[in-house]
Amino acid sequence: MLFVPSSNTFLLMDWSLFNRFQEVASHEIGPRLLPALAEVIVDYLQADGCCIVQERDESMATSLLEYPTASGAILFDPDQLSSLTQEKPFFFQSQFTARRPLRPLLGKFGQIAGLRLDNYSLKGWIVIGWCTTRSLDGIPLEASLQLFADKVLVNYLSLQRIALEQQYRFLFATVPQAIVRINENDNTSWVNPAALDLLQLDPDNLYPSAAEVSQGMMRLRSEAINQQEVNRRAGELIQNPNAEISNWLWAFPDRALSVLSRPIRSPYFNGRIWLFNDVSELYRSNLQLADQQNELLSKNDQLQAANREIESLISVIAHDLKSPLATLSFVLNFITMSGELNEQQLENVQYGQKTVTKGMNLIESIVYYNRLISRDEDVQLMEVELNDLLAIVVDGFRGAAIQKNIELALNTPSSSPVLRTDPESLVRVLDNLISNALKFSDFGKKVQVDAYAHHESLIVSIQDQGPGISPEDRPKLFKRFQRLTAQPTNNENSSGLGLSIVKALTEKIGAQIAVESELGQGTTFQIVFPAHLFSLLPTPESAERHT
């Protein structure tokens, strides 16, 4: 039966529980903290177990933590727990029998209490269980669970922040440019490995002080052979802290750097970001061809184009750095609204950050595209059965299609084509095209993926029923960082790089990309493989006739 909380549920908080949480947090960190907090709440409530369930989406939930023992990975429909939560997030059942899907998780409990987690970053439930019915008179059950939920959320976001930081560190380590970010609010900085090497800083410290970074930059600047020009533009920054400088050339006897410096001003961050791009080869070429005006202009155009690329990259980085901080503001507001917080709680909340999936995907696309166009790497060609590859890729988008009630259909030849291609590149091309088709299709539409032979070519087509492509957008279709008129129909993310990656990869694997579209009638993208890149496996009937 469902228990309606009495006034006993709303007793004032027992601060001994809060103090125990604080004590645990003072000596446990990282992944060990959450089980330690669970141990405290279970002991405090004289319970037999605790579990934290994360709602991944509308159709799947999984256990994030089981204490004291884990029963293994459990997946189930969130409705199984939603039925326990009525008008209020708190629920209590003094006589509980777990339904079949929940038995591995809650089957041993005869009495449970729980709380719905409905935060933007973490949705799910906290469930406390007792094997037998137990009196809880005098225990502020709901308030205790709410305090535990706050600790769970802060710990979850702290781990997400650490993961985000590690991913940023990995991604920026692959960028050849030296990147420096200085926070003027607290005189801290962050640099990537390329910047540590350039500025001759401690290679094991990605967070040197702002003073150490400034000294490294002044030391580097003092070695420039074009001191007058370098110092003149440095003076512009001193006179105007909000100045943006690009195409700033620092020339040295053995190399040349193109420097871009841009301020970042927001309610959450106040500072500046620097990017140093090695343009030594281009610089030397310009010097060697100084007496040839046409060649010099050509090289200068290349330098300008390279700097425009850098500006685009910096714009994305500067924008994306605001997202984790905006999330932190959201969490702070949420925790603050849940009750009065003391200084220690406020300090703990400051560690919580939300993984910014959109930003990470965007940076990954930028890094991948820069690597793709800057390195003349040969693709790894191998024989791949196209039908099997298409089935795997399309199945990977079934969930996204179901969320928008889109019919995702696949039609392949009975005689499976064997492609000589780079499967990793082809999968990335297909991922981009199918993802775009789903993004730009309204709910209830259809996306059709076909593979067929046509004349001497093999064609893979992705057809949607979206808004189509306007004539004005056609010239921009495969250019980088382009925003087209049509927009995703469900606020999905679009980096503006997907189709430029598609075109570059398609050409690398020896195919061509074609597009057919009529405004208001949908779009069809075609990947066209020439005859020398594929063959057809014999059908069972033709093989039997051959034998």
CORPE-V788291 format. One record per residue. RES is the residue in one letter. SS is DSSP state (H for helix, E for strand, - for the rest). D_CENTER is the distance of its C-alpha to the mean C-alpha in Angstrom with 2 decimals. Layout:
# CORPE-V788291
res->{RES;RES}
ss->{SS;SS}
d_center->{D_CENTER;D_CENTER}
This chain:
# CORPE-V788291
res->{M;L;F;V;P;S;S;N;T;F;L;L;M;D;W;S;L;F;N;R;F;Q;E;V;A;S;H;E;I;G;P;R;L;L;P;A;L;A;E;V;I;V;D;Y;L;Q;A;D;G;C;C;I;V;Q;E;R;D;E;S;M;A;T;S;L;L;E;Y;P;T;A;S;G;A;I;L;F;D;P;D;Q;L;S;S;L;T;Q;E;K;P;F;F;F;Q;S;Q;F;T;A;R;R;P;L;R;P;L;L;G;K;F;G;Q;I;A;G;L;R;L;D;N;Y;S;L;K;G;W;I;V;I;G;W;C;T;T;R;S;L;D;G;I;P;L;E;A;S;L;Q;L;F;A;D;K;V;L;V;N;Y;L;S;L;Q;R;I;A;L;E;Q;Q;Y;R;F;L;F;A;T;V;P;Q;A;I;V;R;I;N;E;N;D;N;T;S;W;V;N;P;A;A;L;D;L;L;Q;L;D;P;D;N;L;Y;P;S;A;A;E;V;S;Q;G;M;M;R;L;R;S;E;A;I;N;Q;Q;E;V;N;R;R;A;G;E;L;I;Q;N;P;N;A;E;I;S;N;W;L;W;A;F;P;D;R;A;L;S;V;L;S;R;P;I;R;S;P;Y;F;N;G;R;I;W;L;F;N;D;V;S;E;L;Y;R;S;N;L;Q;L;A;D;Q;Q;N;E;L;L;S;K;N;D;Q;L;Q;A;A;N;R;E;I;E;S;L;I;S;V;I;A;H;D;L;K;S;P;L;A;T;L;S;F;V;L;N;F;I;T;M;S;G;E;L;N;E;Q;Q;L;E;N;V;Q;Y;G;Q;K;T;V;T;K;G;M;N;L;I;E;S;I;V;Y;Y;N;R;L;I;S;R;D;E;D;V;Q;L;M;E;V;E;L;N;D;L;L;A;I;V;V;D;G;F;R;G;A;A;I;Q;K;N;I;E;L;A;L;N;T;P;S;S;S;P;V;L;R;T;D;P;E;S;L;V;R;V;L;D;N;L;I;S;N;A;L;K;F;S;D;F;G;K;K;V;Q;V;D;A;Y;A;H;H;E;S;L;I;V;S;I;Q;D;Q;G;P;G;I;S;P;E;D;R;P;K;L;F;K;R;F;Q;R;L;T;A;Q;P;T;N;N;E;N;S;S;G;L;G;L;S;I;V;K;A;L;T;E;K;I;G;A;Q;I;A;V;E;S;E;L;G;Q;G;T;T;F;Q;I;V;F;P;A;H;L;F;S;L;L;P;T;P;E;S;A;E;R;H;T}
ss->{-;-;-;-;-;-;H;H;H;H;-;-;-;-;H;H;H;H;H;H;H;H;H;H;H;H;H;-;-;-;H;H;H;H;H;H;H;H;H;H;H;H;H;H;-;-;-;-;E;E;E;E;E;E;E;E;E;-;-;E;E;E;E;E;E;E;E;-;-;-;-;-;-;-;E;E;-;-;H;H;H;H;-;-;-;-;-;-;-;E;E;E;E;-;-;-;-;-;-;H;H;H;H;H;H;H;-;-;-;-;E;E;E;E;E;E;E;E;-;-;-;-;E;E;E;E;E;E;E;E;-;-;-;-;-;-;-;-;-;-;H;H;H;H;H;H;H;H;H;H;H;H;H;H;H;H;H;H;H;H;H;H;H;H;H;H;H;H;H;H;H;H;H;-;-;-;-;E;E;E;E;E;E;-;-;-;-;E;E;E;E;-;H;H;H;H;H;H;H;-;-;-;-;-;-;-;-;-;E;H;H;H;H;H;H;H;H;H;H;H;H;H;-;-;-;-;H;H;H;H;H;H;H;H;H;H;H;H;H;-;-;-;-;-;E;E;E;E;E;E;E;-;-;-;-;E;E;E;E;E;E;E;E;E;E;-;-;-;-;E;E;E;E;E;E;E;E;E;-;H;H;H;H;H;H;H;H;H;-;-;-;-;H;H;H;H;H;H;H;H;H;H;H;H;H;H;H;H;H;H;H;H;H;H;H;H;H;H;H;H;H;H;H;H;H;H;H;H;H;H;H;H;H;H;H;H;H;-;-;-;-;-;H;H;H;H;H;H;H;-;-;-;-;-;-;-;H;H;H;H;H;H;H;H;H;H;H;H;H;H;H;H;H;H;-;-;-;-;-;-;-;E;E;E;E;H;H;H;H;H;H;H;H;H;H;-;-;H;H;H;H;H;H;-;-;-;E;E;E;E;E;-;-;-;-;-;E;E;E;E;E;-;H;H;H;H;H;H;H;H;H;H;H;H;H;H;H;H;H;-;-;-;-;-;-;E;E;E;E;E;E;E;E;E;-;-;E;E;E;E;E;E;E;-;-;-;-;-;-;-;H;H;H;H;-;-;-;-;-;-;-;-;-;-;-;-;-;-;-;-;-;-;-;-;-;-;-;H;H;H;H;H;H;H;H;H;H;H;-;-;-;E;E;E;E;E;E;E;-;-;-;E;E;E;E;E;E;E;E;-;H;H;H;E;E;E;-;-;-;H;H;H;H;H;H;H;-}
d_center->{42.70;40.34;41.26;41.48;40.90;44.05;44.52;44.17;40.45;40.12;41.99;40.87;38.21;39.62;38.36;39.13;35.95;33.93;35.73;35.01;31.28;31.54;33.57;31.06;28.18;30.41;30.65;27.69;24.16;20.85;20.93;24.71;24.70;23.79;26.64;28.94;28.34;28.96;32.17;33.31;32.89;34.52;37.40;37.81;38.07;40.18;37.87;37.45;33.71;30.36;27.18;23.80;22.28;18.72;18.55;15.64;16.85;20.34;21.68;20.42;20.66;20.79;22.29;20.17;23.41;27.06;29.81;32.24;31.67;28.82;29.80;26.91;23.93;24.96;23.46;25.25;25.34;24.35;27.65;29.50;28.53;28.28;32.00;32.71;31.23;33.49;33.73;32.60;29.62;32.13;34.11;36.91;38.98;42.04;42.80;39.77;39.60;36.25;35.69;35.30;31.46;31.27;34.10;32.14;30.29;33.03;36.14;37.99;37.89;40.75;39.54;36.02;34.42;30.87;28.55;25.83;22.44;21.13;18.56;15.50;13.41;15.78;18.16;20.99;24.35;26.28;29.50;32.48;35.24;38.92;40.86;43.90;44.63;44.79;46.00;43.50;45.97;45.32;41.69;39.19;36.95;34.61;34.30;33.62;30.81;29.31;29.48;27.91;25.07;24.44;24.37;22.02;19.49;19.84;19.51;16.41;14.66;16.21;14.81;11.23;12.13;13.60;10.76;8.49;11.65;12.30;9.17;10.01;13.51;13.09;11.45;14.06;16.71;16.56;17.25;21.07;21.47;22.29;20.10;21.57;20.46;23.36;23.37;26.86;26.83;27.09;27.87;24.92;22.86;20.03;20.56;19.08;21.49;22.92;23.94;25.52;27.64;28.55;29.62;31.28;29.54;29.25;26.91;25.88;24.83;21.55;22.66;26.16;28.07;28.25;31.89;31.15;28.71;31.30;34.02;32.10;31.55;35.22;36.38;34.49;35.79;39.32;39.32;38.74;41.81;41.23;41.62;43.13;40.28;37.58;39.45;40.09;36.46;35.68;38.37;36.58;33.62;36.12;37.91;34.85;31.86;29.82;30.69;28.24;29.47;28.50;30.59;31.99;33.72;34.48;36.97;38.19;40.87;38.49;35.33;33.89;30.68;29.29;27.90;25.76;25.67;24.13;24.27;21.50;23.26;21.84;23.01;20.46;20.76;23.81;23.93;23.54;21.37;23.21;22.54;25.22;25.44;28.18;30.42;33.41;34.29;34.20;36.17;38.81;39.15;39.80;42.45;44.13;44.31;45.38;48.74;47.32;46.12;44.43;42.41;41.50;40.19;38.13;36.54;35.93;34.16;31.84;31.26;30.50;28.06;26.27;26.12;24.80;21.87;21.37;21.64;18.97;16.57;17.69;17.36;13.67;13.23;15.70;14.17;10.63;12.47;14.04;11.23;11.21;14.95;15.31;13.77;16.25;18.95;18.28;18.60;21.68;23.22;22.68;24.20;26.93;27.97;28.45;31.39;32.85;30.96;32.68;31.70;30.27;28.01;26.75;26.07;24.10;22.01;21.00;18.99;16.67;13.19;10.39;6.90;5.27;2.30;4.53;5.36;3.55;4.42;7.35;8.41;8.36;10.42;12.63;13.35;14.06;16.25;18.06;18.83;19.93;22.37;23.54;24.48;27.19;26.21;28.04;26.22;27.22;29.34;30.38;31.92;29.67;30.93;29.21;29.89;28.17;25.07;24.85;25.39;22.51;20.04;21.41;21.42;17.68;17.46;20.20;18.15;16.44;19.97;21.59;19.49;21.03;24.31;24.11;26.40;24.71;27.68;28.26;31.61;32.46;35.87;38.13;38.70;35.34;34.62;33.92;31.72;31.88;28.35;25.24;23.39;19.96;20.31;21.81;19.12;16.47;18.96;19.57;15.95;15.57;18.98;18.81;15.45;17.13;20.27;18.75;16.87;20.14;22.47;23.96;24.33;27.11;27.10;27.12;25.16;27.45;26.67;29.90;31.19;34.77;37.25;38.76;41.75;40.71;36.95;34.26;31.89;28.60;27.98;25.28;26.95;25.67;27.63;25.51;26.92;27.70;27.49;29.93;32.30;30.95;27.42;28.75;29.18;25.60;24.05;23.04;22.67;19.55;17.90;20.14;19.82;22.24;24.44;22.98;19.93;17.74;19.90;17.60;15.34;12.67;10.38;12.21;11.68;15.36;15.01;15.05;18.85;19.64;17.84;19.80;23.01;22.69;21.94;24.63;27.13;26.33;27.22;30.38;29.64;29.55;27.37;29.37;28.72;31.08;30.52;32.74;31.72;31.45;31.89;28.56;27.35;27.89;26.16;28.25;27.59;31.13;32.19;35.67;38.33;38.20;34.64;35.43;38.17;38.87;39.54;42.86;42.92;44.85;47.76;48.03;47.77;50.60;52.74;52.20;53.46}
